[in-house]
Amino acid sequence: MEIKHVLSWREALRGLIASTALASAVPAGVAAEGDNLATTPIKHLVVIFNENITFDHYFATYPQAANPQGEPRFIASDDTPSVNGLTGALLTNNPNGSNPARLDRSQAITCSNNHSYTPEQAAVHAGLLDNFVATSCDGTSINLDYFDGNTVTALWNYAQHFAMNDNSFDTNFGPSTVGAINLISGQNHAIGTLLTEDDPNHDLPGDVLLSANTIYGDPDPIFDDCGSPDWAGFAPNGSGADNHNVGDLLNAKGVTWGWFQGGFAPSATVNGVAQCNTTTTGHPGILGNPSDPIHAPIQAYVPHHNPFMYYKHMANSHHLPPSSTANVGKSDQAQHQYDLSLFFDALNNGRLPAVSFLKAPRALDGHPGSTNSDPLSEQLFIVDTLNKLQQSAQWRDTAVIIAYDDTDGWYDHVNGPVVNHSNVTDVDVLAGSNCGTPGEAQLCRSHDHRPDVDPALHRGQLEARPHRRFGPSRRHSTGPGLLRRYRRLDPQHV
C-alpha cells in the first residue's frame, strides 16, 4: 500500500494539536449550552481509538528507518528528538532470549498475540520484561518485533510534525474490553450489579472475575443486540449504586459528544432486534490480488469494542439512529452512539460534537490477525479521517488524539508502576502470586507503554511524564482526567 498523502503532509497536518489551534467561535446555532465551557482554544476533541499496539511495536527505532529500496522512504528532520525506544543491548542482547527484528511492509499482516490479563502480567515478570515470547501467537519471537517508518509511515510523519508522548502509560492489563471501559471510566469493577450470561462452553470465568464482580476479559456487552455470550454489563443495584463514565459527566454539563463506530448502523432489524452484518473488505491496505482470501469481507462492527454498551443506563441496545442528523451529539434515543458515517455527516455540515470518539470498522482498526486488520489498513482510516478534518472549517479549533486500547502482547521495554494492587489466586501473577502488594481482589492496574499524539505540546516536542494521560501510551491512559481539565467536568462517580 502507498499512502499517497505523505508528501503533502508538511502542509496538510497543521492544526492537529491544541498548540496550533486558533480561538474561534463555533458557528451560531450549532453549539449546545455546555459546548461553550471549554477552558482552552479547543472547541472539538476527536479521539481516534485504535487497537492493540505498544510504543515499541510502532516506534522502536524512531526516527531511524531502514529505507530499503522500493519502499516509502522516511528521513527525519535534523532536529528530531530521540525517543525512549529500543537501542543498544535491547536490540542485540535482549533479555527475552531473542532479539527484536524489523518487520517489513510485506509482513504487515501478523497473527494476534496472547493479550489476556494473566499472560500479560506473566510477560512483564515482576518488571524484568523477559517473558514476552511466552505470549507469542506463532511459537516464535514475533511479538518482540517492530515496524518502522517504511511501514507506519503516516504515524511517523505525524510524530515529526506534531507532539508525541513517548512515556505515557495506561492503567490496565488485559484485552480490548478492559481497555475500552478503562478509557471512559477507569473502573472495570461493578459498583452496582454486574449482569452476566455464560455461553455453552462455560468459559465466562475467563472474561469475568465473578468473585470480584470485575470484567477482565472480552465478554460482549449484555445490553447490545449484536453481542453474544459470554456477556457482561453494569446495572444499578437495589440501593441505586451504579457505574458511571465520562459520558455521564459530559451530559451533566450539557456538552455534545458521541461514540462513532464502523458498522454500528443495523444491517437489518428482526422482531425489533438489531442485526449487525454489515461487512467491509478485509485488509484493504494490502495491495495485490483482490481475490486473495485475506480480502474476504469481514464484519465491520465489534460489540466488545463499544464501551458505552456495557452500561444499562447508557446502552443503545437496538442501535437506534438519532432522532435527526441535526441531533447528533445531543441526548436522545441514540444514547450518543452512532454509525461512523454520522461523524462525517456532522463534520460536513458544521455540527461536529464537542467530543467525538471514533472506532474504525474492524478491517481498519489496526488489530492484528488474518481476519482483523494491519498497520497499512489502519493508516488508511487515520489519513482519510484527518484529511477530511483538515478540509473542514472546524479544523482550526480541533484537537485530535490517536489512542490504542491494549498491547496485543507486543513487547515493550518499559513498564510503569502498579497503581492498583490485586491478589486473585491463579489470575494475578505479575510478582508470582499477586500483582503488586497483595490488595483488593479486583483488577490490577499497571502502566504499559504506547505512543501518544498529545494535544498539549508544540510541534516536534516530546514529553516524558509517567502519569496517567489520555491517549495511546505504553498502555493507554484513561480519558476522564483530560476531559475534566478541558471541559470542567465533575469527577465524582466515574
MARBA-102775 format. One line per field, with one value per residue (C-alpha): residue in one letter; x, y, z. Coordinates in steps of 0.05 Angstrom, whole numbers, plus 5000, padded with zeros to 4 digits. Example, Ala and Ser with C-alpha at 12.3 -4.5 7.8 and 13.67 -1.06 7.14 Angstrom:
<rs>
residu	c(a / s)
xx	c(5246 / 5273)
yy	c(4910 / 4979)
zz	c(5156 / 5143)
</rs>
This chain:
<rs>
residu	c(m / e / i / k / h / v / l / s / w / r / e / a / l / r / g / l / i / a / s / t / a / l / a / s / a / v / p / a / g / v / a / a / e / g / d / n / l / a / t / t / p / i / k / h / l / v / v / i / f / n / e / n / i / t / f / d / h / y / f / a / t / y / p / q / a / a / n / p / q / g / e / p / r / f / i / a / s / d / d / t / p / s / v / n / g / l / t / g / a / l / l / t / n / n / p / n / g / s / n / p / a / r / l / d / r / s / q / a / i / t / c / s / n / n / h / s / y / t / p / e / q / a / a / v / h / a / g / l / l / d / n / f / v / a / t / s / c / d / g / t / s / i / n / l / d / y / f / d / g / n / t / v / t / a / l / w / n / y / a / q / h / f / a / m / n / d / n / s / f / d / t / n / f / g / p / s / t / v / g / a / i / n / l / i / s / g / q / n / h / a / i / g / t / l / l / t / e / d / d / p / n / h / d / l / p / g / d / v / l / l / s / a / n / t / i / y / g / d / p / d / p / i / f / d / d / c / g / s / p / d / w / a / g / f / a / p / n / g / s / g / a / d / n / h / n / v / g / d / l / l / n / a / k / g / v / t / w / g / w / f / q / g / g / f / a / p / s / a / t / v / n / g / v / a / q / c / n / t / t / t / t / g / h / p / g / i / l / g / n / p / s / d / p / i / h / a / p / i / q / a / y / v / p / h / h / n / p / f / m / y / y / k / h / m / a / n / s / h / h / l / p / p / s / s / t / a / n / v / g / k / s / d / q / a / q / h / q / y / d / l / s / l / f / f / d / a / l / n / n / g / r / l / p / a / v / s / f / l / k / a / p / r / a / l / d / g / h / p / g / s / t / n / s / d / p / l / s / e / q / l / f / i / v / d / t / l / n / k / l / q / q / s / a / q / w / r / d / t / a / v / i / i / a / y / d / d / t / d / g / w / y / d / h / v / n / g / p / v / v / n / h / s / n / v / t / d / v / d / v / l / a / g / s / n / c / g / t / p / g / e / a / q / l / c / r / s / h / d / h / r / p / d / v / d / p / a / l / h / r / g / q / l / e / a / r / p / h / r / r / f / g / p / s / r / r / h / s / t / g / p / g / l / l / r / r / y / r / r / l / d / p / q / h / v)
xx	c(5000 / 5023 / 4997 / 4996 / 4983 / 5051 / 5087 / 5034 / 5031 / 5081 / 5026 / 4965 / 4979 / 4974 / 4926 / 4929 / 4944 / 4920 / 4983 / 4966 / 4892 / 4864 / 4809 / 4746 / 4672 / 4631 / 4582 / 4518 / 4463 / 4509 / 4537 / 4499 / 4498 / 4557 / 4599 / 4620 / 4653 / 4719 / 4779 / 4825 / 4820 / 4799 / 4726 / 4727 / 4764 / 4769 / 4796 / 4814 / 4814 / 4850 / 4872 / 4928 / 4994 / 5053 / 5100 / 5160 / 5119 / 5110 / 5165 / 5223 / 5275 / 5243 / 5267 / 5313 / 5281 / 5317 / 5293 / 5302 / 5295 / 5224 / 5191 / 5168 / 5229 / 5228 / 5281 / 5274 / 5286 / 5355 / 5325 / 5282 / 5289 / 5305 / 5252 / 5252 / 5254 / 5298 / 5373 / 5438 / 5432 / 5356 / 5367 / 5428 / 5423 / 5350 / 5331 / 5276 / 5329 / 5314 / 5327 / 5273 / 5274 / 5246 / 5182 / 5178 / 5117 / 5109 / 5099 / 5044 / 4993 / 5013 / 4977 / 4948 / 4988 / 4960 / 4939 / 4896 / 4901 / 4943 / 4991 / 5007 / 5027 / 5069 / 5105 / 5123 / 5150 / 5156 / 5185 / 5241 / 5204 / 5237 / 5179 / 5145 / 5160 / 5111 / 5054 / 5075 / 5019 / 5060 / 5112 / 5168 / 5192 / 5149 / 5118 / 5186 / 5188 / 5172 / 5153 / 5190 / 5176 / 5174 / 5110 / 5079 / 5098 / 5037 / 5046 / 5120 / 5103 / 5051 / 5104 / 5152 / 5105 / 5066 / 5074 / 5083 / 5087 / 5138 / 5128 / 5053 / 5022 / 4955 / 4929 / 4908 / 4930 / 4884 / 4848 / 4801 / 4740 / 4783 / 4819 / 4755 / 4718 / 4780 / 4784 / 4716 / 4714 / 4779 / 4736 / 4722 / 4692 / 4617 / 4597 / 4525 / 4507 / 4548 / 4500 / 4529 / 4510 / 4555 / 4559 / 4554 / 4629 / 4621 / 4683 / 4654 / 4707 / 4758 / 4724 / 4695 / 4723 / 4656 / 4680 / 4701 / 4647 / 4701 / 4709 / 4780 / 4770 / 4730 / 4656 / 4607 / 4562 / 4500 / 4456 / 4477 / 4431 / 4492 / 4532 / 4532 / 4552 / 4597 / 4560 / 4571 / 4547 / 4537 / 4469 / 4445 / 4435 / 4375 / 4402 / 4414 / 4490 / 4514 / 4574 / 4583 / 4630 / 4655 / 4591 / 4552 / 4598 / 4591 / 4516 / 4514 / 4550 / 4508 / 4569 / 4555 / 4591 / 4587 / 4617 / 4621 / 4635 / 4642 / 4584 / 4541 / 4480 / 4439 / 4442 / 4370 / 4322 / 4286 / 4229 / 4258 / 4328 / 4385 / 4428 / 4500 / 4521 / 4550 / 4618 / 4680 / 4736 / 4788 / 4857 / 4843 / 4911 / 4947 / 4957 / 4957 / 4907 / 4837 / 4814 / 4865 / 4828 / 4855 / 4809 / 4746 / 4692 / 4693 / 4641 / 4651 / 4621 / 4655 / 4608 / 4662 / 4697 / 4639 / 4648 / 4584 / 4542 / 4565 / 4524 / 4449 / 4431 / 4470 / 4463 / 4432 / 4413 / 4376 / 4426 / 4373 / 4393 / 4388 / 4320 / 4352 / 4421 / 4420 / 4413 / 4480 / 4518 / 4455 / 4415 / 4360 / 4344 / 4413 / 4445 / 4505 / 4524 / 4525 / 4548 / 4615 / 4583 / 4545 / 4611 / 4629 / 4559 / 4564 / 4633 / 4609 / 4550 / 4586 / 4555 / 4616 / 4603 / 4650 / 4677 / 4679 / 4706 / 4720 / 4724 / 4743 / 4710 / 4746 / 4787 / 4815 / 4824 / 4896 / 4880 / 4929 / 4903 / 4885 / 4811 / 4823 / 4869 / 4941 / 4982 / 4974 / 4898 / 4896 / 4933 / 4882 / 4830 / 4874 / 4896 / 4827 / 4796 / 4849 / 4847 / 4771 / 4781 / 4835 / 4789 / 4733 / 4721 / 4724 / 4796 / 4825 / 4798 / 4800 / 4849 / 4860 / 4888 / 4906 / 4899 / 4901 / 4861 / 4912 / 4981 / 4962 / 5020 / 5072 / 5138 / 5155 / 5217 / 5183 / 5132 / 5106 / 5088 / 5029 / 4977 / 4922 / 4942 / 4907 / 4919 / 4868 / 4894 / 4917 / 4898 / 4947 / 5018 / 5059 / 5100 / 5089 / 5021 / 5000 / 5003 / 5039 / 5030 / 4971 / 4909 / 4838 / 4813 / 4790 / 4835 / 4909 / 4927 / 4997 / 5025 / 5043 / 5078 / 5044 / 5054 / 5017 / 5000 / 4990 / 4945 / 4983 / 5052 / 5085 / 5109 / 5165 / 5167 / 5170 / 5142 / 5167 / 5118 / 5099 / 5030 / 4960 / 4944 / 4892 / 4918 / 4958 / 5012 / 5055 / 4986 / 4934 / 4914 / 4842 / 4804 / 4765 / 4826 / 4839 / 4765 / 4756 / 4810 / 4784 / 4710 / 4709 / 4675 / 4654 / 4699 / 4651 / 4627 / 4670)
yy	c(5000 / 5070 / 5127 / 5180 / 5237 / 5232 / 5281 / 5335 / 5326 / 5380 / 5429 / 5387 / 5368 / 5437 / 5443 / 5371 / 5394 / 5448 / 5490 / 5503 / 5514 / 5585 / 5611 / 5613 / 5614 / 5553 / 5572 / 5603 / 5554 / 5494 / 5492 / 5462 / 5501 / 5463 / 5468 / 5539 / 5516 / 5496 / 5522 / 5523 / 5547 / 5475 / 5471 / 5400 / 5340 / 5278 / 5213 / 5160 / 5097 / 5041 / 4971 / 4931 / 4968 / 4982 / 5041 / 4997 / 4959 / 5023 / 5069 / 5024 / 5056 / 5124 / 5167 / 5119 / 5077 / 5023 / 5052 / 4990 / 5000 / 5001 / 5023 / 5093 / 5128 / 5163 / 5215 / 5251 / 5325 / 5341 / 5369 / 5308 / 5290 / 5218 / 5174 / 5121 / 5064 / 5004 / 5017 / 4981 / 4916 / 4915 / 4903 / 4858 / 4822 / 4826 / 4794 / 4753 / 4707 / 4731 / 4799 / 4845 / 4848 / 4896 / 4875 / 4894 / 4923 / 4855 / 4827 / 4876 / 4822 / 4786 / 4740 / 4767 / 4751 / 4727 / 4792 / 4766 / 4794 / 4739 / 4724 / 4799 / 4800 / 4738 / 4771 / 4831 / 4783 / 4830 / 4885 / 4843 / 4845 / 4780 / 4732 / 4760 / 4702 / 4661 / 4704 / 4697 / 4679 / 4632 / 4600 / 4645 / 4711 / 4752 / 4792 / 4823 / 4851 / 4921 / 4963 / 5026 / 5088 / 5049 / 5015 / 5061 / 5120 / 5161 / 5156 / 5172 / 5234 / 5256 / 5247 / 5291 / 5349 / 5346 / 5322 / 5250 / 5228 / 5171 / 5159 / 5157 / 5098 / 5065 / 5033 / 4961 / 4892 / 4854 / 4858 / 4906 / 4906 / 4923 / 4978 / 5007 / 5011 / 5038 / 5093 / 5122 / 5107 / 5079 / 5027 / 4955 / 4934 / 4935 / 4988 / 4966 / 4899 / 4860 / 4823 / 4764 / 4706 / 4647 / 4611 / 4535 / 4528 / 4554 / 4597 / 4661 / 4659 / 4674 / 4741 / 4760 / 4753 / 4731 / 4733 / 4805 / 4829 / 4854 / 4849 / 4828 / 4794 / 4805 / 4790 / 4823 / 4877 / 4844 / 4903 / 4900 / 4865 / 4848 / 4816 / 4743 / 4704 / 4710 / 4773 / 4823 / 4893 / 4943 / 4957 / 4992 / 4951 / 4954 / 5015 / 5053 / 5047 / 5043 / 5052 / 5117 / 5142 / 5204 / 5206 / 5220 / 5277 / 5307 / 5301 / 5334 / 5395 / 5396 / 5382 / 5349 / 5283 / 5217 / 5148 / 5135 / 5063 / 5029 / 4982 / 5007 / 5021 / 4956 / 4916 / 4896 / 4893 / 4828 / 4828 / 4892 / 4863 / 4897 / 4855 / 4878 / 4841 / 4899 / 4879 / 4914 / 4888 / 4851 / 4884 / 4938 / 4969 / 4907 / 4911 / 4851 / 4803 / 4826 / 4753 / 4736 / 4705 / 4758 / 4808 / 4768 / 4812 / 4815 / 4841 / 4915 / 4923 / 4891 / 4894 / 4888 / 4949 / 4994 / 5011 / 5051 / 4989 / 4958 / 5009 / 4994 / 5067 / 5087 / 5028 / 5038 / 4965 / 4966 / 5012 / 5065 / 5126 / 5196 / 5230 / 5272 / 5283 / 5352 / 5318 / 5281 / 5294 / 5310 / 5266 / 5225 / 5153 / 5142 / 5150 / 5185 / 5122 / 5126 / 5096 / 5124 / 5155 / 5204 / 5234 / 5254 / 5279 / 5323 / 5346 / 5364 / 5403 / 5442 / 5403 / 5368 / 5350 / 5379 / 5309 / 5251 / 5181 / 5146 / 5070 / 5045 / 4985 / 4921 / 4917 / 4987 / 4989 / 4962 / 4898 / 4844 / 4779 / 4750 / 4765 / 4832 / 4889 / 4911 / 4976 / 4993 / 4987 / 5024 / 5083 / 5087 / 5104 / 5152 / 5190 / 5193 / 5218 / 5271 / 5295 / 5305 / 5342 / 5385 / 5406 / 5428 / 5497 / 5465 / 5442 / 5506 / 5493 / 5417 / 5373 / 5300 / 5244 / 5176 / 5124 / 5048 / 5001 / 4946 / 4919 / 4854 / 4823 / 4860 / 4872 / 4938 / 4951 / 4999 / 4982 / 5032 / 5024 / 4984 / 5034 / 4987 / 4922 / 4855 / 4783 / 4738 / 4666 / 4638 / 4703 / 4755 / 4731 / 4795 / 4780 / 4706 / 4701 / 4774 / 4839 / 4887 / 4886 / 4839 / 4882 / 4881 / 4823 / 4869 / 4888 / 4900 / 4965 / 4975 / 5024 / 4999 / 5037 / 5062 / 5121 / 5185 / 5241 / 5294 / 5356 / 5397 / 5403 / 5443 / 5416 / 5366 / 5364 / 5300 / 5293 / 5246 / 5248 / 5179 / 5199 / 5179 / 5212 / 5208 / 5176 / 5118 / 5100 / 5045 / 5023 / 5077 / 5122 / 5139 / 5197 / 5229 / 5265 / 5304 / 5317 / 5343 / 5394 / 5411 / 5414 / 5428 / 5362 / 5338 / 5278 / 5245 / 5174 / 5157)
zz	c(5000 / 4985 / 5027 / 4974 / 5023 / 5056 / 5011 / 5023 / 5098 / 5114 / 5095 / 5109 / 5181 / 5210 / 5268 / 5295 / 5366 / 5411 / 5404 / 5331 / 5343 / 5339 / 5384 / 5343 / 5358 / 5340 / 5284 / 5311 / 5327 / 5329 / 5399 / 5457 / 5522 / 5552 / 5489 / 5508 / 5572 / 5541 / 5581 / 5520 / 5448 / 5430 / 5412 / 5386 / 5414 / 5368 / 5396 / 5344 / 5387 / 5351 / 5370 / 5402 / 5396 / 5442 / 5434 / 5414 / 5362 / 5321 / 5346 / 5369 / 5324 / 5312 / 5279 / 5241 / 5187 / 5146 / 5079 / 5035 / 4961 / 4934 / 4999 / 5020 / 5049 / 5116 / 5131 / 5197 / 5206 / 5234 / 5298 / 5314 / 5388 / 5407 / 5439 / 5493 / 5443 / 5430 / 5428 / 5445 / 5483 / 5476 / 5402 / 5406 / 5473 / 5493 / 5560 / 5525 / 5494 / 5424 / 5394 / 5366 / 5290 / 5239 / 5205 / 5132 / 5096 / 5064 / 5134 / 5154 / 5167 / 5231 / 5279 / 5343 / 5406 / 5473 / 5506 / 5562 / 5633 / 5664 / 5606 / 5600 / 5673 / 5664 / 5605 / 5647 / 5700 / 5760 / 5717 / 5686 / 5619 / 5599 / 5587 / 5525 / 5479 / 5521 / 5494 / 5421 / 5373 / 5329 / 5375 / 5351 / 5379 / 5331 / 5387 / 5401 / 5330 / 5306 / 5246 / 5225 / 5184 / 5119 / 5142 / 5194 / 5151 / 5167 / 5241 / 5238 / 5196 / 5247 / 5301 / 5261 / 5254 / 5319 / 5390 / 5411 / 5484 / 5488 / 5563 / 5570 / 5605 / 5611 / 5674 / 5660 / 5637 / 5591 / 5524 / 5487 / 5532 / 5593 / 5555 / 5525 / 5592 / 5625 / 5571 / 5591 / 5666 / 5694 / 5730 / 5708 / 5775 / 5785 / 5835 / 5829 / 5797 / 5746 / 5700 / 5663 / 5618 / 5601 / 5534 / 5523 / 5534 / 5605 / 5599 / 5629 / 5685 / 5632 / 5620 / 5687 / 5758 / 5786 / 5858 / 5850 / 5801 / 5754 / 5679 / 5660 / 5592 / 5529 / 5543 / 5495 / 5525 / 5553 / 5531 / 5457 / 5408 / 5366 / 5421 / 5441 / 5504 / 5541 / 5562 / 5618 / 5636 / 5693 / 5723 / 5786 / 5849 / 5896 / 5932 / 5868 / 5865 / 5793 / 5748 / 5711 / 5657 / 5623 / 5581 / 5645 / 5662 / 5592 / 5595 / 5663 / 5634 / 5571 / 5527 / 5460 / 5448 / 5412 / 5403 / 5327 / 5306 / 5239 / 5224 / 5282 / 5238 / 5235 / 5170 / 5188 / 5246 / 5260 / 5310 / 5340 / 5347 / 5310 / 5264 / 5253 / 5190 / 5151 / 5123 / 5097 / 5053 / 5093 / 5096 / 5044 / 5055 / 5029 / 4954 / 4909 / 4880 / 4901 / 4901 / 4955 / 5014 / 5061 / 5025 / 5042 / 5073 / 5149 / 5197 / 5210 / 5280 / 5340 / 5401 / 5454 / 5425 / 5445 / 5519 / 5529 / 5513 / 5580 / 5619 / 5625 / 5633 / 5571 / 5523 / 5454 / 5453 / 5386 / 5351 / 5341 / 5299 / 5327 / 5320 / 5265 / 5237 / 5269 / 5337 / 5333 / 5397 / 5437 / 5484 / 5450 / 5433 / 5403 / 5472 / 5438 / 5400 / 5324 / 5260 / 5238 / 5176 / 5221 / 5246 / 5175 / 5162 / 5224 / 5202 / 5132 / 5159 / 5212 / 5270 / 5299 / 5372 / 5424 / 5440 / 5389 / 5399 / 5332 / 5325 / 5256 / 5223 / 5243 / 5179 / 5191 / 5267 / 5269 / 5308 / 5284 / 5256 / 5188 / 5198 / 5231 / 5209 / 5199 / 5203 / 5129 / 5131 / 5198 / 5167 / 5110 / 5162 / 5201 / 5139 / 5108 / 5173 / 5185 / 5113 / 5119 / 5185 / 5154 / 5098 / 5145 / 5175 / 5244 / 5236 / 5263 / 5333 / 5334 / 5373 / 5353 / 5395 / 5367 / 5422 / 5430 / 5474 / 5492 / 5477 / 5439 / 5477 / 5435 / 5471 / 5502 / 5544 / 5593 / 5646 / 5697 / 5770 / 5795 / 5816 / 5837 / 5872 / 5867 / 5890 / 5856 / 5861 / 5793 / 5759 / 5785 / 5771 / 5759 / 5821 / 5829 / 5863 / 5863 / 5824 / 5869 / 5944 / 5958 / 5959 / 5933 / 5891 / 5834 / 5776 / 5777 / 5744 / 5718 / 5667 / 5597 / 5543 / 5479 / 5431 / 5446 / 5398 / 5451 / 5442 / 5494 / 5463 / 5409 / 5342 / 5348 / 5423 / 5464 / 5534 / 5588 / 5645 / 5672 / 5695 / 5673 / 5608 / 5554 / 5491 / 5462 / 5510 / 5540 / 5558 / 5544 / 5600 / 5616 / 5586 / 5643 / 5670 / 5606 / 5595 / 5665 / 5652 / 5582 / 5600 / 5675 / 5689 / 5758 / 5773 / 5821 / 5809 / 5749)
</rs>
